Structure formats: structure tokens, C-alpha cells
Amino acid sequence: MPLTRPNRRTNRRLRALVFAGLALAGVAASAPAFAHGDMTPQPVDTTGLDKLGETWKDANPFRGNSRAIEIGASAFNQNCARCHGLGAVSGGIAPDLRYLEAGDSGDEWFKERVINGSVRNGVTYMPRFGEALGQEALWAIRSWLETVHAD
């Protein structure tokens, strides 16, 4: 039986399938580049906030500071929302930070996590932000988080 050439419709379908397969392979191959915790911290302008020095404070020195809250909202959107969600409403990738304990007791967990990040079984779930952003920016983020706190 002689072989026949595929018609144009078959060629278009074949090309579409090949293109879809290549696109899917490209997305799968790029997934590690966009993995949770794999990001470059964006600088935060902390003009208007007191300098806190090298030694980390144990409690948020900017709690209730309107300038810190304003800076923190912007800094969260630039550095945290990608994983923790806009408005700190997590879509399940990372903890929903609206439920982070308010006050000094929540500060302890926040400080530890932003300084040291989170790595489990060699996988970075959250990068270290302490050195990259500094405590002024991170306490500003914490100040903003307390404005969206939920019970």
C-alpha cells in the first residue's frame, strides 16, 4: 500500500501539537528558576525611619509608626507578595501572614524567619532577607503586617 502525504489540516494539527509540547517543556524546564524562595530582594527606601544599627531589636520599634507602615506596604509588595500574596492573603504557597501573632510574641517568629529564611531538606522555602533589606525595612514590613492582622 503506498504512503500518502498528510493533508493540510493534519499538518496544522501536528504543528500545533508539537508547539504545545515544546511550550509545555519550556514551562517545566523554567520552573526551578521561579521556584518558591528563588528571588532577588528589591531595595527598600527607608527614608524617614530611625536607623536601628547592626544589632537586631527583639521587638518591632516601628509598631504603629505611620511612615513605617507606608514603607512596609510597598516593601511587602516588592519582596513578599510573590509568595505570601497581595495583602498578605496567601494562596497556599507560603504562610498567610495575616495570621502571624500580633505584638512582641509574633515579632520573635518574624525576626527569626526574615534573618535566617527557611530551608528544609536542602530546599529553600524562604530566602534570608536580613542582610539584603536590613532591619529598618523588615520592621516596616512587620508594622504593615499588623495593620492587616486577622484572628
PLY file of the C-alpha trace (Angstrom):
ply
format ascii 1.0
element vertex 151
property float x
property float y
property float z
element edge 150
property int vertex1
property int vertex2
end_header
0.00 0.00 0.00
1.57 3.35 -1.00
2.18 6.06 1.60
0.12 9.21 1.19
1.02 12.72 2.12
-0.91 14.14 5.07
-3.36 16.86 4.15
-3.03 20.47 5.33
-5.40 20.02 8.24
-3.29 17.13 9.55
-0.13 19.22 9.14
-1.64 22.10 11.12
-2.72 19.78 13.91
0.69 18.17 14.03
2.42 21.56 14.18
0.03 22.71 16.93
0.75 19.57 18.97
4.50 19.98 18.55
4.28 23.66 19.52
2.14 22.85 22.58
4.59 20.13 23.61
7.56 22.47 23.27
5.76 25.20 25.22
4.92 22.76 28.00
8.52 21.52 28.09
9.73 25.13 28.30
7.44 25.88 31.23
8.53 22.71 33.02
12.20 23.49 32.44
11.82 27.04 33.76
10.01 26.00 36.94
13.20 25.72 39.02
14.12 29.28 38.05
10.84 30.50 39.50
10.73 28.11 42.44
9.45 29.24 45.78
12.09 31.29 47.54
14.21 31.92 44.44
14.14 35.68 44.05
16.34 38.74 44.27
15.33 41.11 47.09
14.31 44.54 45.86
15.82 47.55 47.65
13.57 49.46 50.04
13.82 53.21 50.61
13.57 53.66 54.39
13.93 57.45 54.35
12.09 58.90 57.33
12.73 55.96 59.65
15.23 55.98 62.52
18.40 53.99 61.86
18.43 50.93 64.11
22.08 49.89 63.89
23.62 46.47 63.35
22.14 44.64 66.34
18.62 43.42 65.67
15.92 44.65 68.03
13.90 41.94 69.78
10.62 43.79 69.30
9.34 45.97 66.49
10.47 49.54 67.21
8.20 50.92 64.46
4.89 49.44 65.67
2.14 51.95 64.90
4.53 54.32 63.03
2.57 55.64 60.01
5.71 56.22 57.92
6.93 52.67 58.65
3.51 51.26 57.72
3.59 53.14 54.40
7.12 51.89 53.64
6.21 48.39 54.82
3.22 48.14 52.47
5.38 48.97 49.46
8.25 46.77 50.62
5.89 43.82 51.17
4.50 44.16 47.65
8.01 44.27 46.17
9.56 41.47 48.22
6.95 39.30 49.88
3.70 39.30 47.91
5.09 36.96 45.28
4.89 34.09 47.79
2.73 35.42 50.62
0.07 37.01 48.37
-1.21 40.53 47.79
-2.50 41.99 51.02
-0.71 39.11 52.81
-3.55 36.80 51.70
-1.66 33.64 50.83
-2.83 31.40 48.04
-1.31 28.40 49.77
2.32 28.68 48.64
3.54 30.28 51.86
2.03 31.12 55.25
-0.81 33.64 55.32
0.89 36.40 57.28
-2.38 37.98 58.37
-2.48 35.23 60.99
1.01 35.93 62.34
0.64 36.59 66.05
0.41 40.31 66.79
2.71 42.11 69.20
6.07 41.13 70.63
5.36 37.38 70.56
4.86 37.49 66.77
7.95 39.66 66.42
10.16 36.82 67.65
9.00 34.42 64.90
9.10 37.17 62.25
12.65 38.21 63.19
13.95 34.63 63.14
12.35 33.88 59.77
13.45 37.05 57.93
17.01 36.79 59.22
17.52 33.05 58.69
14.99 32.19 55.99
13.55 28.73 55.79
15.34 25.71 54.34
14.05 22.14 54.66
15.79 19.11 53.23
18.07 21.39 51.22
15.15 23.23 49.59
14.84 26.98 50.16
11.27 27.82 51.09
12.13 31.39 52.00
15.41 33.19 51.35
17.25 35.17 54.01
16.23 38.82 53.85
18.00 40.22 56.93
21.22 41.35 55.30
19.65 42.15 51.93
16.97 44.51 53.25
18.10 45.44 56.75
16.08 45.65 59.90
14.55 49.06 59.14
12.82 47.72 56.03
11.87 44.42 57.63
10.42 46.00 60.78
8.50 48.35 58.48
7.04 45.29 56.74
6.14 43.85 60.13
4.47 47.16 61.04
2.34 46.97 57.91
1.50 43.31 58.52
-0.02 44.23 61.85
-2.45 46.55 60.04
-3.85 43.59 58.08
-3.82 41.16 61.03
-6.72 38.71 61.20
-7.75 36.41 64.04
0 1
1 2
2 3
3 4
4 5
5 6
6 7
7 8
8 9
9 10
10 11
11 12
12 13
13 14
14 15
15 16
16 17
17 18
18 19
19 20
20 21
21 22
22 23
23 24
24 25
25 26
26 27
27 28
28 29
29 30
30 31
31 32
32 33
33 34
34 35
35 36
36 37
37 38
38 39
39 40
40 41
41 42
42 43
43 44
44 45
45 46
46 47
47 48
48 49
49 50
50 51
51 52
52 53
53 54
54 55
55 56
56 57
57 58
58 59
59 60
60 61
61 62
62 63
63 64
64 65
65 66
66 67
67 68
68 69
69 70
70 71
71 72
72 73
73 74
74 75
75 76
76 77
77 78
78 79
79 80
80 81
81 82
82 83
83 84
84 85
85 86
86 87
87 88
88 89
89 90
90 91
91 92
92 93
93 94
94 95
95 96
96 97
97 98
98 99
99 100
100 101
101 102
102 103
103 104
104 105
105 106
106 107
107 108
108 109
109 110
110 111
111 112
112 113
113 114
114 115
115 116
116 117
117 118
118 119
119 120
120 121
121 122
122 123
123 124
124 125
125 126
126 127
127 128
128 129
129 130
130 131
131 132
132 133
133 134
134 135
135 136
136 137
137 138
138 139
139 140
140 141
141 142
142 143
143 144
144 145
145 146
146 147
147 148
148 149
149 150
